[in-house]
Amino acid sequence: MTAEMVAPAWMHTQISAEQYDSWSEEQCAGIEIVDGMVVVSPSASKRHNRLARILANALDAAAGPDWNADTDFDVRLQDVPLTNRRPDVTVYRAETIDLTPTRPEHVLLVIEVVSPGSETTDRIVKVDQYAKAGIPFYWRIEQAATGVPIVYTYVLDPANRTYREGDVFTGVVKAVAPFSVTVDLGVM
């Protein structure tokens, strides 16, 4: 094995919140931290990114002045062992825009767009992590073979920190919670 083939040390050991916080934005791009271990995320497709952007823009416009919607930044679910997830869309308190890290108590809604390779993580693992962290709403977007996305919505049951199923939308989202928003995802 040549020196070029040796994996970096960070791939073999848990990293702490303090270590991660010292990394540059470039080092943090395209990764999540789960139980202190770096998980590399493959680059998303243009369709995936467009869905996320359309949803973020519609939610941001509908949310009013108290909430912002954005894409591609960390939500710190726990410090020890460090778990940072990077939802495709996050709706968070506007007053926390300059606060880092973003914590679950700052977040109202997270959205994951399912892609090849993220099916189990988005459908099972992240749902459980977001619910246990107390994030009130979770939406999962499935990219159907027809090209028309299907949006599954979930609402947190705070008593047992699990999500219960909400509305399902095909193409056009007409949600009333966490606030009223209509967005046509079928016109991509």
RACORHU-V249843 format. One record per residue. N is the residue number from 1. RES is the residue in three letters. SS is DSSP state (hx for helix, st for strand, lp for the rest). Layout:
N;RES;SS, N;RES;SS
This chain:
1;MET;lp, 2;THR;lp, 3;ALA;hx, 4;GLU;hx, 5;MET;hx, 6;VAL;lp, 7;ALA;lp, 8;PRO;lp, 9;ALA;hx, 10;TRP;hx, 11;MET;hx, 12;HIS;lp, 13;THR;lp, 14;GLN;lp, 15;ILE;lp, 16;SER;lp, 17;ALA;hx, 18;GLU;hx, 19;GLN;hx, 20;TYR;hx, 21;ASP;hx, 22;SER;lp, 23;TRP;lp, 24;SER;lp, 25;GLU;hx, 26;GLU;hx, 27;GLN;hx, 28;CYS;hx, 29;ALA;lp, 30;GLY;lp, 31;ILE;st, 32;GLU;st, 33;ILE;st, 34;VAL;st, 35;ASP;lp, 36;GLY;lp, 37;MET;st, 38;VAL;st, 39;VAL;st, 40;VAL;st, 41;SER;lp, 42;PRO;lp, 43;SER;lp, 44;ALA;lp, 45;SER;lp, 46;LYS;hx, 47;ARG;hx, 48;HIS;hx, 49;ASN;hx, 50;ARG;hx, 51;LEU;hx, 52;ALA;hx, 53;ARG;hx, 54;ILE;hx, 55;LEU;hx, 56;ALA;hx, 57;ASN;hx, 58;ALA;hx, 59;LEU;hx, 60;ASP;hx, 61;ALA;hx, 62;ALA;hx, 63;ALA;hx, 64;GLY;lp, 65;PRO;lp, 66;ASP;lp, 67;TRP;st, 68;ASN;st, 69;ALA;st, 70;ASP;st, 71;THR;lp, 72;ASP;lp, 73;PHE;lp, 74;ASP;lp, 75;VAL;st, 76;ARG;st, 77;LEU;st, 78;GLN;st, 79;ASP;lp, 80;VAL;lp, 81;PRO;lp, 82;LEU;lp, 83;THR;st, 84;ASN;st, 85;ARG;st, 86;ARG;lp, 87;PRO;lp, 88;ASP;lp, 89;VAL;st, 90;THR;st, 91;VAL;st, 92;TYR;st, 93;ARG;st, 94;ALA;hx, 95;GLU;hx, 96;THR;hx, 97;ILE;lp, 98;ASP;lp, 99;LEU;lp, 100;THR;lp, 101;PRO;lp, 102;THR;st, 103;ARG;st, 104;PRO;hx, 105;GLU;hx, 106;HIS;hx, 107;VAL;st, 108;LEU;st, 109;LEU;st, 110;VAL;st, 111;ILE;st, 112;GLU;st, 113;VAL;st, 114;VAL;lp, 115;SER;lp, 116;PRO;lp, 117;GLY;lp, 118;SER;lp, 119;GLU;hx, 120;THR;hx, 121;THR;hx, 122;ASP;hx, 123;ARG;hx, 124;ILE;hx, 125;VAL;hx, 126;LYS;hx, 127;VAL;hx, 128;ASP;hx, 129;GLN;hx, 130;TYR;hx, 131;ALA;hx, 132;LYS;hx, 133;ALA;hx, 134;GLY;lp, 135;ILE;lp, 136;PRO;lp, 137;PHE;st, 138;TYR;st, 139;TRP;st, 140;ARG;st, 141;ILE;st, 142;GLU;st, 143;GLN;lp, 144;ALA;lp, 145;ALA;lp, 146;THR;lp, 147;GLY;lp, 148;VAL;lp, 149;PRO;lp, 150;ILE;st, 151;VAL;st, 152;TYR;st, 153;THR;st, 154;TYR;st, 155;VAL;st, 156;LEU;st, 157;ASP;st, 158;PRO;lp, 159;ALA;lp, 160;ASN;lp, 161;ARG;lp, 162;THR;st, 163;TYR;st, 164;ARG;st, 165;GLU;st, 166;GLY;st, 167;ASP;st, 168;VAL;st, 169;PHE;st, 170;THR;st, 171;GLY;lp, 172;VAL;st, 173;VAL;st, 174;LYS;st, 175;ALA;st, 176;VAL;lp, 177;ALA;lp, 178;PRO;lp, 179;PHE;lp, 180;SER;lp, 181;VAL;st, 182;THR;st, 183;VAL;st, 184;ASP;st, 185;LEU;lp, 186;GLY;lp, 187;VAL;lp, 188;MET;lp
